[in-house]
Amino acid sequence: MKNRFKPLATGLLAAAVAVAACAPAGAPAPNADDAGEAQIVASSGFVCPAADPKVEVTSTELNLFVWTEYIPQDMLECFEKVYGVTVNREEFSSNEELGAKLDAGGAVYDLVQPTDYYVPVLIRKGQLQKLDKSRLSILEGLDPNYMDLSFDPGNEYTLPYQAGTDAIIVNTAAVANVPTSWADLWKPEYVDAGRMVFLDDSRVTIGLTLLTLGYDVNTTDEAQLEEAKNRLLELVPGIKLWDSDSPKSALIAGDVDLGMTWTGEAFLAQREVPEIEYVYPSEGALFWQDNYAIPVDAPHVDAAYAWLNYTYQGDVFWLMLRDFPYTNPNKAALDYAATAEFEVLDIDGNPSTPKAIYEAYMGSPITNVPQDAFANAVRIEDVGDATALYDRIWTEIKGGE
């Protein structure tokens, strides 16, 4: 989702230099404070780290509006137990769904997760409040390569949550001729088979189609967009499933063999089916970054800041490597996981350690993007008033399925 970008991979390619304190191998991470309070344990058995520092919160609820399948259960439970705050979570599957809910009013959220290109849209509408940096203790732990980007200079409104790519996903056991470009997906052998999965995402899908025509992924030229619409309509018969909730599920089940998806979904699908490959297309993968922001009318702002400070701690945020392995912008979390050797269960329920999970993450070309693919990638940007044009084209495309 997204323009030309600052380097995203620097923090991932560098060796960890800050070593977080951790328990001996095979032991859970400690969380008792100086007063000797008992450990707090999630239902999975994960020992919840203490809040450092623990901030004062008077709210008893926190309302999240977030992407589907995107927050570790241990993270949710630990925050609730450490702070005594009930987390209410509602989920969306596209930025447009997020925008529609905020436009409609009446729904009161404390934190939302817009993707980079959608942040300026929400800012223009006056739907986000500026962050009070004095209330954020975790800023120094974030990789600067994910900060101060063009969609939010100075991070006045947002904090980076996860980043990644959109690229081609293919089950090589089922597809004889593996595509190497976005344009390859239009080959009759793929379209006629009708076994592709695509993200239900207008900007990404229209954007990759523009790339196959040699156009800017962020064009506002109506003629170019009309050409992209017509080309995309040729592809639609080959798409069996539009899925931004869990595209990996159909791949793992063998219901689809080919298509495009996000970093984390590809990584998890490959763990289940090793024949699944993630191909960086020759025209360029799409880089994106999801972010946390506080809506202007958030009713529990104190709980929102407590959530950000607690969940962004390195000894908490590393859980994203385990459960949702996208490209992680939290250097403190990477540094922590790089050396922590207490026993935890991995995403498949098998015994592991944060260090082993970190090493698998760093060793994968899906989560640790190769330099050539990195150099060739593009970002989707806000297109201002042309957003309405993209929306119209998407409606025509989906209406013609």
N, C-alpha and C positions, 0 to 999 in steps of 0.2 A: 504494500500500500504506500505510493510515495515519491521525489526529485533527485538530483545529485546530492550526495550526502557526505557528512563527516564520517571518518572511519568508524565502523561499528565493532570491528573484531579486535582492536588493540588490547582491550582488557582481557579478552579470552586467550590471546596468543602469548601474553606475558606470563611468566612464572609468578606464582603467589609469593608475595613478599611479607605480608602481615600474617602472623600465625595466631589464630584465635585459640584461647585456652579450651581444652577438651578433656573428656574423661579418658582413662586408660582403655585400650582395645577391649571390646566386648562389654563395656559398661555404658549405661545411658549418660547423656549430657547432664551435668548437675544444674539445678536451678534453685537451690535453697539460698535465701538471701543472708545478709550478715546477722540477721536476728535469729537465724536457725529455723525459719519456717519450713514446714514439710514440703516435699516435692508435689508438684501438680502434674497429673498424668492424664493424657487424652485416652479415649476409649480404646484406641489401637495399642496402647502401652507406651506410646511416645512420651518422653518426659519433657514437659513444657519449660523452655527457658524462662527465667525471670525477666520482667520488663526492666530495661536498663537505659535510661532511668524510667521509673514508673511515674506517670503524670496524673494529676488529679482529674477525675472524670465524675461528673454528677449525673450525666445521662445514663439511662438504663437500657437504651436500645441504640442500634446502629443499622441504618438502612443502606444496603449496597445494591447497585444496579450494574451488573458486570457481565462479561462474556461467559458463555456456557463452558463448563468443564475447565475452569481456569484458576481455582483457588484450592489448595490442599486442605483436606478435611482436618488434618492435625492443626493447621494454622488457624482455622476457624474455631475449633474447640479450645485451643490454648488461649486465644484472645478472650473468649467468653469466660473461661475459668480464671484467668489471671486478673481480668478487670471486672468480672461480674456483670458484663454487658451482653445482652441478647443480640445476636447478629441476624437480621432479616435480609435474606438474599433473593433478589429477583434477577433473572437472566435475560439477555438479548442475544441475537444471532447476527446482527449487522449494525453498522453505525447508523444507518437510516432508521432502523427500529428504535435505537437509542434516541435519535433526534425527534422522531415522531412522538415518543412518550413525553419528552421534555416540552415539546411544542404544545401538546394537549393540556399540560398543566394538571394540577390535582394530585399527581404522584410526587411524593416528597422523598428525595434521596439525599444521603449524606456523602456518598462517594459514587462516581461513575468512572467508566474506563474507555474514553474515546481513543480511536486510533489517530496517529499523527495528523493526517490530512483533514480530519474532522474537527480537530481542536479549534482552528480559526473560525469555523462555522459557528460553533457554540459561543465563542468569544464575541463574535459580531452580533449575535442575538442577545448578548447580555445574560447568558445562562450559567456562566461560571464566575466564581469569586476568586480574587487574587489570594495566593497562599501567604500565610504569615510565617515567614522563614524562621522567626524567632521561636516558633513552636515546633520546629522540626529538628530533632537531634541527630538524624541519620544522613544528612546531606553529604557529609564527607565520605561516606561509604559508597556513594554512587560513582560509577565510571564516568568521567567528564566527557567521553566520546558520545554519550547518550544525552547529554545536557546541552542547554543553550542552542537548540536546533531552530531552524527557520520557522517552524510552525508555532513555537512559543519561545521567543528570545528571552533569555534570562530566567526561564522557567517561572514566569510570574504566575501561571495558572496550573501547571502540571508537574508531575513527577514520573519518570520512566518506570514502567512496570515490566514489560517483556518486549523483546524484539524478535525479528525473524525474517524469513523469506517466503515468498510464494513461488513454487517451481513445479516441475512435472513429477508425478508419482506414477510408477508402473510396476506391475507384477511381471517380472521377467520369465516366470514359469508359464505364464498364460499368453504373453505377447512376444511373438517371435522377433519382430523388428522394433527395437527400442527407439522411441523418438529422441531426437537431440535438440529440437527447436520447438518453439510454440507453434510455428507454421506446420510442423509435421502432424499436429493433432487434427488437421483438416484432411489428411489423407483418407481416401475412400475406405481403406481397410479398417480404419478406426471408426469413422462415422457410421458406416454400414453395420458394424458390429453392435453399436448402441450400448456399449458397456463402459462409458466414461462417467466419472464423478467430478463435479466442479463445485467450488465454493459458491454459495448464493450471495455473491458480492459484486455489485454493479461496477464499481470503479476498478477493481482488480480484473474482472472478466473483460470489460470493455478495454481496459488498459493493455492487457496482453494482446488483444486483437489489434489494437493500434500499432503495437510493436511489430506485428507480422506484416503490416503494411508500410513499415518504415517511418511511422509518424511518432510524434512526441506523445508519451503516455499521459501527459497533462494538456493535450491540445484543447483549445476552445474553438477551433475551426469547425463550423457546422457541416461543411461538405466532407471533411475528413471523418467526422463522427458518423455521418450518414453512411459513408462507405464502410466504416467499421461495423455499423449495425447490420448492414446487408451481408457482410462476410460472416458475422457471428450467427446470423440466422441459418447459414449453411451448416454450421457446426451443431446447432441445437438438436437435430435428430440423433446425434451420436451420444448425447448426454442422458444417461439413465437416471441420474440423481443429482439434484442441487442440494448440498448439505454443508452448512456452516456450523452445525452442532457437533457432529462426530463423524467426519468423512472417513476416518480410519476404520470405522466399524464395518462398512460395506466392503472395504478392501480386504480386511482380515477374514471376513466371511466368504470372500470369493464372489460376491454379487457384482462387483465391478473390477476392472483390471487396470485401468488407466485414467489419467486426468490431471488435476492440479490441486494442490493443498498447501497447508502451512507447515513450517518446520517441525513443530512439536508433534503434530498428527503423523507426519512421515516417520519421525524417529520411533514413536510408539508402535506404529504399524510394522516397521521393519523388525522390531524386537519380537513380534509375534510371528511374522512371516519373513524370514531372511531373504527370500527371493524378491521382495519389494525393494525397489531402488528409487532414489530421489535424484532427478536429473536437472542440472542447471541449464536452462535453454540458452542457445547461442545468442538470441536477441537480448538476453539479460533477464535475470530473476528480478522479482519485485521485493525490495526491502521495505519493512514497515516497523513501527514502534507503537505499542499500546501504552496508555498512560492513566494514572489516577488524577482525578480532578474533583473539586468540591463544588456542587451546584450552588448558585447564588442564594437559594432559599433553604439550604440544608438546616434541618431542625436540631441536629445533634453534632455540632461542630467539634465540641470537645472530644467526643468519641471518635470522630473522623481522624483527628490528629493523633489520638492514642493508637488507633489502628495502624496508621502510617508508621509511626515510630516503632511500634512493637513488631509488626510483620516485616518491616524492612531491616530489622536487626540481622546481622550475618548468621547468627545461630538459629534464626527462624526462616529467613528467606531462602536459605539453601534448599529447603523442602521443594522449591520450584524445580530444582534440578532433578529431583526424584520423581515428582508427580506430573509436571508439565514442562518437559525439557525443550523450551524455546531458547533463544539467545538471551542470556541473562545479563542485565545492565548493572547488577548490584555487585560491585567488586568485593565488598565486605563478605557477602555470601560465598563468593567463589574462593576467597582466601580462607574462609572458615572450613569449607568442605574439602579443600585441597589437603588438609592435614588431619581432619577429625576421623578417628578410627573406632568410635564406639559402634556397637551393633544396632542396626535398624533393619526394617523390612523394606525391600525395594518395591517398585511399582507392581511387580508380579507376586509380591508376598514372600519372596525369598530372602534369607539373611544376607545382609550386605553391610557396608559402612559408607558414610558420606564421602570418604576419600575414593572408594571404588566407584561410586556413582559419579563423582566429579571426573574421574579418569575416563570413564566411558563417554561422558558428555564431551570432554575435550578431545577424545579420540575419534569422534564421529564427524565426517564432512558435512553432515546435515546440520548439526548444532554449531560446529566450528567451521565456518564457511571458508572454502579454499580461496586463496588470494586472487586467482584469475576470475572466479565467479563473483567475488567481492568487488573487484575493479569494474566488472561489466554490469553491475546491478543498477537499478533505477528506483526512485521513490515516487509514489503518488503524492501529489500536492493538492491543496485546496484550489479550486478553479473559479471561486467567486460566483458570479451570476450564472456562469455556464453550468453550475450544478443542476439547475433545472433542466437543462438540455440533456445531461447524462441521465437524469431521472426519467425523462420522457422516453429516451431510447431504451432504457432498461425495461420500462413498462411494456413497450412494444415488443421487445425480445421475449420477455417472459409470457406475454399474452399470446405469442405465436407458437408456444410449445406444442 
